Amino acid sequence: MSKEMSEANSEVNSDKMSESALNALKIAFTYMPKSIEVTKYEYGDSYQKILDHIETVREILLINDVDPEEVYGEVNPESTPNSSY
């Protein structure tokens, strides 16, 4: 394994979270605004910072093998409509 690949794997593994911390992040993520809802009109000059925060949380979820689009249904299964597939 190359040095670069080893460093990349080490960096990703260092971002892996414990199950309880990951669950807490999932819960917090469900209360965050969706990126499409964050506008300069609604959030003022800090809108870009908020978008950056949302993206950071999404990246950490992905690193931990969690699909951000599925988090709400996982955290709130009783509020999620059943799939019609």
DSSP file with accessible surface (Angstrom, degrees, kcal/mol):
  #  RESIDUE AA STRUCTURE BP1 BP2  ACC     N-H-->O    O-->H-N    N-H-->O    O-->H-N    TCO  KAPPA ALPHA  PHI   PSI    X-CA   Y-CA   Z-CA
    1    1 A M              0   0  172      0, 0.0     0, 0.0     0, 0.0     0, 0.0   0.000 360.0 360.0 360.0 135.4    0.0    0.0    0.0
    2    2 A S     >  -     0   0   63      1,-0.1     4,-2.5     4,-0.0     5,-0.2  -0.253 360.0-115.8 -70.3 159.5    1.3    3.4   -0.9
    3    3 A K  H  > S+     0   0  149      1,-0.2     4,-2.4     2,-0.2     5,-0.2   0.909 116.4  51.3 -61.2 -41.5    2.1    6.0    1.7
    4    4 A E  H  > S+     0   0  135      1,-0.2     4,-2.4     2,-0.2    -1,-0.2   0.912 110.7  47.8 -63.4 -43.0   -0.6    8.3    0.4
    5    5 A M  H  > S+     0   0  103      2,-0.2     4,-2.6     1,-0.2    -1,-0.2   0.908 111.4  50.8 -65.0 -41.3   -3.2    5.6    0.5
    6    6 A S  H  X S+     0   0   63     -4,-2.5     4,-2.2     2,-0.2    -2,-0.2   0.916 111.0  48.4 -63.0 -41.7   -2.2    4.6    4.0
    7    7 A E  H  X S+     0   0  106     -4,-2.4     4,-2.3     2,-0.2    -2,-0.2   0.907 111.2  50.8 -66.1 -39.4   -2.5    8.2    5.1
    8    8 A A  H  X S+     0   0   45     -4,-2.4     4,-2.4     2,-0.2    -2,-0.2   0.926 111.2  47.6 -64.2 -44.4   -5.9    8.5    3.5
    9    9 A N  H  X S+     0   0   68     -4,-2.6     4,-2.6     1,-0.2    -1,-0.2   0.905 111.5  51.2 -63.1 -40.0   -7.2    5.4    5.2
   10   10 A S  H  X S+     0   0   78     -4,-2.2     4,-1.8    -5,-0.2    -2,-0.2   0.912 110.0  49.5 -63.7 -41.5   -5.9    6.6    8.5
   11   11 A E  H  X S+     0   0  133     -4,-2.3     4,-0.7     2,-0.2    -2,-0.2   0.932 112.8  46.4 -65.2 -44.4   -7.6    9.9    8.1
   12   12 A V  H >< S+     0   0   62     -4,-2.4     3,-1.2     1,-0.2     4,-0.4   0.938 111.8  51.0 -64.3 -45.0  -11.0    8.3    7.2
   13   13 A N  H >< S+     0   0  104     -4,-2.6     3,-1.2     1,-0.3    -1,-0.2   0.846 103.5  59.1 -63.0 -31.3  -10.7    5.8   10.1
   14   14 A S  H 3< S+     0   0   85     -4,-1.8    -1,-0.3     1,-0.2    -2,-0.2   0.727 102.2  55.1 -70.6 -18.8  -10.0    8.6   12.5
   15   15 A D  T << S+     0   0   59     -3,-1.2    -1,-0.2    -4,-0.7    -2,-0.2   0.473  80.6 113.6 -90.3  -3.9  -13.4   10.2   11.5
   16   16 A K    <   -     0   0   82     -3,-1.2     2,-0.3    -4,-0.4    48,-0.1  -0.476  58.1-147.6 -68.0 138.5  -15.3    7.0   12.4
   17   17 A M        -     0   0   65     -2,-0.2    -2,-0.1    43,-0.1    -1,-0.0  -0.730  16.0-101.7-109.2 158.2  -17.6    7.6   15.3
   18   18 A S     >  -     0   0   69     -2,-0.3     4,-2.7     1,-0.1     5,-0.2  -0.311  41.4-108.0 -67.2 160.3  -18.8    5.4   18.2
   19   19 A E  H  > S+     0   0  140      1,-0.2     4,-2.4     2,-0.2     5,-0.2   0.902 119.4  48.5 -60.6 -40.2  -22.3    4.1   17.7
   20   20 A S  H  > S+     0   0   93      2,-0.2     4,-2.1     1,-0.2    -1,-0.2   0.908 112.9  47.1 -70.2 -38.4  -23.7    6.4   20.4
   21   21 A A  H  > S+     0   0   35      2,-0.2     4,-2.3     1,-0.2    -2,-0.2   0.912 112.5  50.2 -67.4 -40.2  -22.0    9.5   19.0
   22   22 A L  H  X S+     0   0   10     -4,-2.7     4,-2.4     2,-0.2    -2,-0.2   0.913 109.5  51.1 -64.3 -41.3  -23.2    8.6   15.5
   23   23 A N  H  X S+     0   0   79     -4,-2.4     4,-2.3    -5,-0.2    -1,-0.2   0.915 109.5  50.5 -62.6 -41.1  -26.7    8.2   16.7
   24   24 A A  H  X S+     0   0   56     -4,-2.1     4,-2.5     1,-0.2    -1,-0.2   0.907 109.9  50.3 -63.0 -40.3  -26.5   11.6   18.4
   25   25 A L  H  X S+     0   0   35     -4,-2.3     4,-2.7     2,-0.2    -2,-0.2   0.907 108.6  52.4 -65.2 -40.1  -25.3   13.1   15.1
   26   26 A K  H  X S+     0   0   10     -4,-2.4     4,-1.6     2,-0.2    -2,-0.2   0.928 110.2  48.1 -60.4 -44.9  -28.2   11.5   13.2
   27   27 A I  H  X S+     0   0   72     -4,-2.3     4,-0.7     1,-0.2     3,-0.4   0.950 113.1  47.1 -62.5 -47.0  -30.7   13.0   15.6
   28   28 A A  H >X S+     0   0   51     -4,-2.5     3,-1.2     1,-0.2     4,-0.6   0.904 107.9  57.2 -61.5 -38.6  -29.1   16.5   15.4
   29   29 A F  H >< S+     0   0   14     -4,-2.7     3,-0.9     1,-0.3    -1,-0.2   0.851  98.2  60.4 -62.7 -33.8  -29.0   16.2   11.6
   30   30 A T  H 3< S+     0   0   16     -4,-1.6    -1,-0.3    -3,-0.4    -2,-0.2   0.760 106.7  47.1 -67.1 -22.1  -32.8   15.6   11.5
   31   31 A Y  H << S+     0   0  184     -3,-1.2    -1,-0.2    -4,-0.7    -2,-0.2   0.527  91.5  99.6 -94.9  -8.1  -33.3   19.0   13.1
   32   32 A M  S << S-     0   0   45     -3,-0.9     3,-0.1    -4,-0.6     2,-0.0  -0.465  83.7-103.7 -73.9 149.9  -30.9   20.9   10.8
   33   33 A P        -     0   0   33      0, 0.0     2,-0.2     0, 0.0    -1,-0.1  -0.368  38.0-106.3 -68.0 152.9  -32.4   22.9    8.0
   34   34 A K    >>  -     0   0   95      1,-0.1     3,-1.7    -3,-0.1     4,-0.6  -0.561  29.4-114.9 -74.6 148.6  -32.1   21.3    4.5
   35   35 A S  G >4 S+     0   0   52      1,-0.3     3,-1.4    -2,-0.2    -1,-0.1   0.871 116.3  57.7 -53.9 -39.3  -29.5   23.0    2.3
   36   36 A I  G 34 S+     0   0  152      1,-0.3    -1,-0.3     3,-0.0    -2,-0.0   0.751 102.3  56.1 -66.1 -21.3  -32.2   24.2   -0.1
   37   37 A E  G <4 S+     0   0  108     -3,-1.7     2,-0.8     1,-0.0    -1,-0.3   0.618  85.6  93.4 -84.4 -13.0  -34.0   26.0    2.8
   38   38 A V    <<  +     0   0   10     -3,-1.4     2,-0.3    -4,-0.6    -1,-0.0  -0.736  53.2 157.9 -90.0 109.3  -30.9   28.0    3.7
   39   39 A T     >  -     0   0   59     -2,-0.8     4,-2.9     1,-0.1     5,-0.3  -0.876  53.7-118.2-127.2 160.1  -31.0   31.4    1.9
   40   40 A K  H  > S+     0   0  118     -2,-0.3     4,-2.0     1,-0.2     6,-0.1   0.881 116.5  55.6 -63.7 -35.2  -29.4   34.8    2.4
   41   41 A Y  H  4 S+     0   0  216      1,-0.2    -1,-0.2     2,-0.2     4,-0.1   0.920 115.9  36.1 -62.2 -43.9  -32.9   36.2    2.8
   42   42 A E  H  4 S+     0   0  127      1,-0.1    -2,-0.2     2,-0.1    -1,-0.2   0.860 132.9  24.5 -79.6 -37.0  -33.8   33.7    5.6
   43   43 A Y  H >< S-     0   0   81     -4,-2.9     3,-1.0     1,-0.3    -3,-0.2   0.366  93.0-145.2-115.5   2.0  -30.4   33.5    7.4
   44   44 A G  G ><  -     0   0   32     -4,-2.0     3,-1.7    -5,-0.3    -1,-0.3  -0.235  63.7 -20.4  68.6-153.4  -28.7   36.8    6.5
   45   45 A D  G 3  S+     0   0  140      1,-0.3     3,-0.5     2,-0.1     4,-0.3   0.639 131.0  65.8 -68.9 -12.5  -24.9   37.0    6.0
   46   46 A S  G <>  +     0   0   60     -3,-1.0     4,-2.1     1,-0.2    -1,-0.3   0.405  69.1 102.7 -89.7   6.7  -24.3   33.8    7.9
   47   47 A Y  H <> S+     0   0   74     -3,-1.7     4,-2.4     1,-0.2    -1,-0.2   0.879  79.0  51.1 -59.5 -37.7  -26.1   31.6    5.3
   48   48 A Q  H  > S+     0   0   91     -3,-0.5     4,-2.3     1,-0.2    -1,-0.2   0.906 108.5  51.7 -67.9 -37.8  -22.8   30.4    3.7
   49   49 A K  H  > S+     0   0  132     -4,-0.3     4,-2.2     2,-0.2    -1,-0.2   0.909 110.0  49.8 -63.3 -40.7  -21.4   29.3    7.1
   50   50 A I  H  X S+     0   0   38     -4,-2.1     4,-2.5     2,-0.2    -2,-0.2   0.926 109.5  50.9 -64.7 -43.0  -24.6   27.4    7.8
   51   51 A L  H  X S+     0   0   38     -4,-2.4     4,-2.3     1,-0.2    -2,-0.2   0.909 109.5  51.4 -60.9 -39.6  -24.4   25.7    4.4
   52   52 A D  H  X S+     0   0   84     -4,-2.3     4,-2.3     2,-0.2    -1,-0.2   0.903 109.3  50.4 -63.7 -40.2  -20.8   24.7    5.2
   53   53 A H  H  X S+     0   0  101     -4,-2.2     4,-2.2     2,-0.2    -2,-0.2   0.921 109.7  50.0 -64.6 -43.8  -21.9   23.2    8.6
   54   54 A I  H  X S+     0   0    4     -4,-2.5     4,-2.4     1,-0.2    -2,-0.2   0.929 111.3  49.3 -60.5 -43.7  -24.6   21.2    6.9
   55   55 A E  H  X S+     0   0   84     -4,-2.3     4,-2.5     1,-0.2    -1,-0.2   0.894 108.4  53.6 -64.9 -38.1  -22.1   19.9    4.4
   56   56 A T  H  X S+     0   0   76     -4,-2.3     4,-2.2     2,-0.2    -1,-0.2   0.938 110.1  46.8 -61.3 -45.8  -19.6   19.0    7.1
   57   57 A V  H  X S+     0   0   25     -4,-2.2     4,-2.5     1,-0.2    -2,-0.2   0.931 111.4  51.6 -64.0 -42.5  -22.2   16.9    8.9
   58   58 A R  H  X S+     0   0   57     -4,-2.4     4,-2.5     1,-0.2    -1,-0.2   0.918 109.2  51.0 -59.4 -42.9  -23.2   15.2    5.7
   59   59 A E  H  X S+     0   0   99     -4,-2.5     4,-2.5     2,-0.2    -1,-0.2   0.914 109.7  49.2 -62.5 -43.0  -19.6   14.3    5.0
   60   60 A I  H  X S+     0   0   42     -4,-2.2     4,-1.6     2,-0.2    -1,-0.2   0.904 110.2  51.4 -65.5 -39.3  -19.1   12.8    8.4
   61   61 A L  H  <>S+     0   0    0     -4,-2.5     5,-2.4     1,-0.2    -2,-0.2   0.947 111.3  47.7 -60.4 -45.7  -22.3   10.7    8.0
   62   62 A L  H ><5S+     0   0   95     -4,-2.5     3,-1.9     1,-0.2    -2,-0.2   0.905 107.8  54.5 -63.4 -40.8  -21.1    9.4    4.7
   63   63 A I  H 3<5S+     0   0   45     -4,-2.5    -1,-0.2     1,-0.3    -2,-0.2   0.854 108.0  51.9 -59.9 -31.2  -17.6    8.6    6.1
   64   64 A N  T 3<5S-     0   0   14     -4,-1.6    -1,-0.3    -3,-0.2    -2,-0.2   0.101 124.1-105.8 -94.9  22.2  -19.5    6.6    8.7
   65   65 A D  T < 5S+     0   0  135     -3,-1.9     2,-0.5     1,-0.2    -3,-0.2   0.840  77.3 134.3  60.3  37.3  -21.5    4.7    6.0
   66   66 A V      < -     0   0   13     -5,-2.4    -1,-0.2    -8,-0.1    -2,-0.2  -0.978  54.0-136.4-118.8 127.2  -24.7    6.5    6.7
   67   67 A D    >>  -     0   0   78     -2,-0.5     3,-2.0     1,-0.2     4,-0.7  -0.727  10.7-150.1 -80.6 114.7  -26.8    7.9    3.8
   68   68 A P  G >4 S+     0   0    7      0, 0.0     3,-0.7     0, 0.0     4,-0.5   0.818  95.3  60.6 -56.7 -28.8  -27.9   11.4    4.9
   69   69 A E  G 34 S+     0   0  127      1,-0.2     4,-0.3     2,-0.1     3,-0.1   0.700 106.9  45.8 -72.0 -18.5  -31.0   11.1    2.8
   70   70 A E  G <> S+     0   0  120     -3,-2.0     4,-1.7     1,-0.1    -1,-0.2   0.498  87.5  90.5 -99.4  -6.9  -32.1    8.1    4.9
   71   71 A V  H <X S+     0   0    0     -3,-0.7     4,-2.7    -4,-0.7     5,-0.3   0.909  82.3  53.2 -61.8 -46.0  -31.4    9.5    8.3
   72   72 A Y  H  > S+     0   0  102     -4,-0.5     4,-2.8     1,-0.2    -1,-0.2   0.935 111.2  46.4 -58.1 -45.9  -34.8   11.1    9.0
   73   73 A G  H  4 S+     0   0   23     -4,-0.3    -1,-0.2     1,-0.2    -2,-0.2   0.845 113.0  50.2 -65.6 -32.5  -36.6    7.8    8.3
   74   74 A E  H  < S+     0   0  107     -4,-1.7    -2,-0.2     1,-0.2    -1,-0.2   0.904 116.9  39.4 -71.0 -41.4  -34.1    5.9   10.5
   75   75 A V  H  < S+     0   0   35     -4,-2.7    -2,-0.2     1,-0.2    -3,-0.2   0.846 130.7  28.6 -77.3 -34.0  -34.5    8.3   13.4
   76   76 A N    ><  +     0   0   28     -4,-2.8     3,-1.5    -5,-0.3     4,-0.4  -0.526  66.7 158.8-126.1  64.9  -38.3    8.8   13.0
   77   77 A P  G >  S+     0   0   82      0, 0.0     3,-1.0     0, 0.0    -1,-0.1   0.833  74.1  59.8 -62.8 -27.7  -39.6    5.6   11.4
   78   78 A E  G 3  S+     0   0  145      1,-0.2    -5,-0.1    -3,-0.1    -2,-0.0   0.735 107.2  46.6 -72.7 -19.2  -43.2    6.3   12.7
   79   79 A S  G <  S+     0   0   68     -3,-1.5    -1,-0.2    -7,-0.2    -6,-0.1   0.395  93.6  94.2-100.0   0.6  -43.3    9.6   10.7
   80   80 A T  S <  S-     0   0   50     -3,-1.0     3,-0.1    -4,-0.4     2,-0.0  -0.831  76.8-123.3-101.0 127.8  -41.9    8.2    7.5
   81   81 A P        -     0   0  115      0, 0.0     2,-0.1     0, 0.0    -2,-0.1  -0.345  33.4-104.5 -64.4 147.7  -44.3    7.0    4.8
   82   82 A N        -     0   0  158      1,-0.1     2,-0.1     2,-0.0     0, 0.0  -0.450  38.6-106.0 -69.5 147.2  -43.9    3.4    3.6
   83   83 A S        -     0   0   82     -2,-0.1    -1,-0.1     1,-0.1    -3,-0.0  -0.402  16.9-148.5 -71.7 148.0  -42.3    2.9    0.3
   84   84 A S              0   0  124     -2,-0.1    -1,-0.1    -3,-0.1    -2,-0.0   0.205 360.0 360.0-102.2  15.7  -44.5    1.9   -2.6
   85   85 A Y              0   0  255      0, 0.0    -2,-0.0     0, 0.0     0, 0.0  -0.426 360.0 360.0 -69.7 360.0  -41.9   -0.2   -4.3
